[in-house]
């Protein structure tokens, strides 16, 4: 089994630390610029916590980076030695950011929402793998397949489109859930009244396209109901969102009618 160093202590790092330990690998060090964060994660995998890149030690088989995108330009120039294998977990960054700093390098992008709370539900985490050459890709692919039952080789451009799609499929709906829950709370209604609707909508996507299951006043061109909805909304921002999304749904309906 391999020895790893984790650079980062956020939700993604926590998930990788968990699957590394579960599959028999060793986590040697955990870096975070916040020592308490590094220590909290290090405690879960019997690793050394560090808060300075200069304290990174040689000897790990792989160095896995789980940082915010802007942090790489700050951290990489501070590495104390050239890494044997460097892997980042970002959706939009090129693998080649590691070119001056590592012998072998690549990407393992987890296409999943990995919050500390969600980790308890043991979610399926598709891992998208890319290496800078065949040997590095083979090595990274081997590790990824130990950590997830759902893996694929995905070059940079396709990975970026997947990341963009994930924002539309997960991040944007989540803020809409937040707005919906707030509307209910403001009016002293339970947010959990919506849970069966949300769950059913997601289940239907397993068998139908989004266009086939689209419902609501916008697709029906029910202007009277839409006007009433807008009158109920007290937030200007929420009204703007309602109008923009309704127009997109209306356009979807027109486009569907044009199909042969």
N, C-alpha and C positions, 0 to 999 in steps of 0.2 A: 504494500500500500504506500501511497505517496504522502509527502509532508508539504503543507501549504502555509503560506503567510497571507493574511487578509489585510488589505489596505482599505479601511472604511469600517464603520460601525453602525450603519443604518439598517433599515429593514431588509434590504437585499443581502447585506453581509450576514445578518442573522440567519437568513434562510440557508445560505451557502454553508455557513459554519455548522448548522444543524445536519444537513445532508452529508457533509464531509465526515463528521463524527459517526453518523448512523451507518455509513458505508465502510467504516474501518480506517479512514484516513486520519492523519494527525494535523492539527492546527498548531503551528509553532509560535506565531506571533500575531497580535491584532493591533493595527495602528489606527489611531484617531487623534486629531489635534486636541480633542477633549478627552483628557485622561480618564475621567469617570465613565465616559461612554465606552472607551476601549476596555476598561477593566470589567465593566458589566458583561460585555460579550466574551472577553477572555475567560471569565469565570465559568462560562457554560461549556468550554471546550479545553480547559486546563492549559491555556496558552499564556504567553507573556504579553502583558499590555504595554504599549509604548505610545508616546505622543510626539515623537520627533522622527522624521524620516532617516536621520543620521543613525538612529539606533536599530534600523533594520539589519538583520543578520543574514549572512549567506548560509547556504545549506538546505534551503527549502527546494522542493522539486518544482513548485509553481507559486507564483505571486499573483493573487487574484484581487483586482481593484474593483471596489464597489463604491464609487464616489459620485458626487454631482458633476455634471459635465465640465463646469468651469474650473473645478479643482485640479484637474489633470495638469494644466499648464503651470500650476503652482507647485505641485508635488513632484512631478517627474524630474525636473532639473535638480532636485535635492536628493535623489537616490544616491546612496554611497557606493554603489557598484553596479555593474551591468548584470541584469537579471537573466537567469537561464531560460525561464519561461514566464512571460507576462500575459495576463488575460484581463480584459475589461468586460464589464457587464452592461454597457450603455447601448441604447438603441440607435443613436444618431452619430456616434463617434467612429472615425476610421480606425481600423486595426493598426494603421501605420503611425499612429501617435507614439507607438512604442519603438519604432525603428531605431532611434539613436540610443535606446536605453535597454534593449533586450536582444538576446541571441535568437530566441523563438518567441512568437507572440500571436495573439489572436483574440477572439471574442466568444463569450458565452452570454447571449442575451436572453434573459428569462421573460417571456411574453406572458406576464401575469402580474396582478396587483399583489404585492408582498408587504402587507402591513403586519405589524406585530400581533394584532388581533386576529388577522386572517390566517396566520401561520398555525394557529391552534386547530383550524379546520382541515389541515393537511391538503391544500389545494393541488390540483394537477398543474404542473409548471412546465410548459413547453420550453425547451432550451434550443436556441438557434446558434449554431456553431460556425465559426469561420477561423481559418488559420492563414498565416502569411505564406506558408508553403505546405507541401504535402505531408512532410514529417511532423510539423507542428500541428497541423489540422488533425492528423491521425491521433496524436497524443491527447489533444484537447477533446476530441470526439470520444475517446475511450473514457475519460473522466466524466464527461457530460452524461454518457449513457449509464453510468453508475449512479448518477444523482437524479435522473428523471427517466420515466418510461416513454416520454414523448420528446424526441430530439430530431432535428433536421439540420442539414447543411444549408446555410443561407448567406450568400455574398452580400456585400455592403449595401448596394442600392436596394435590393429586395428587403433587407433588414430595416432600412430607413422607411420604406413604404409600409412595412408591417407596424413599425413604431407609430407612424402617423395614423394608421388605421386604428391602432389600439387606443389612441387618444380620443378618436371619435366614438369608439365602441365602449370605452370604460370611463375615461375622465369626464367627458362631456355629459353622459347620462347621469353620472354621480352628482354633478352639481345641480342637475334638474331634479334628482331625488331630494337633494337638500332643500331646494325651493319648495317642492311639493310638501315635504314634511313640515317646513316652516309655515306654509299656508294653513295646514291642518292644526298645528300647535297654536298659532295665533287665534284660531277660531275654536280652540278647546276640543279638538277632535284627535283621536288616536292615530298616529302615523302608521300603525300596524294594520289599519284598515286597507292600506294600499298593497300590503305584502302579497296577497294572493294574485292581484293583478300583475305586479312586477314579475313574480315567479312564473305565471302563465305565459307572459309575453316572451320571456327568455326560453321557456320550453318549446314554444311554437317555432322558434328559429331553428330548431333541430330538424324540422321537416318542411318549413316554408321559407321563402325569401322575405326580407323586410317589406318589400313592396306588396306582397300578397296579404300580409297581416296588418297593414296600416289601417287604422280606424280613426274616428274622431271627427269633430266638426269641420276641420280644414279640408280633409279629403272628400267630405260630403258637400262642401261649399255652403255650410250652414252659417251664414253671416250673422244671423240674429243671435245664435248661441255664442259665437265668438265675440260679438259686441258686449254681451252680458258678462262674459269672462273678463274682458278688459276693464269693465266698470268695477268688477269686484277686486281687481288688483290695485293695491295702494302704492306699490313700488314702481317708479318709472322704469327702473332697470328690468324688472320682471315683465313689464308691459312690452318693452323693446324685444326681449327674448321671445315672448309669446308671438309677437308679430313676425319676427324674422323666421322662426321655425314654422309657423303656419304658412307663410309664403312658400317655403321650401316643400312642405307637404302638398300644397296646391300644385306646385310645379311637377312634383312626382306624379300626381294624378293625371295631369295633362300628358306627361311623357308616356305613362302606361297606355293611355288611349291611342297613342301614335304607333304603338308596337303592332306588327302584323299578326 
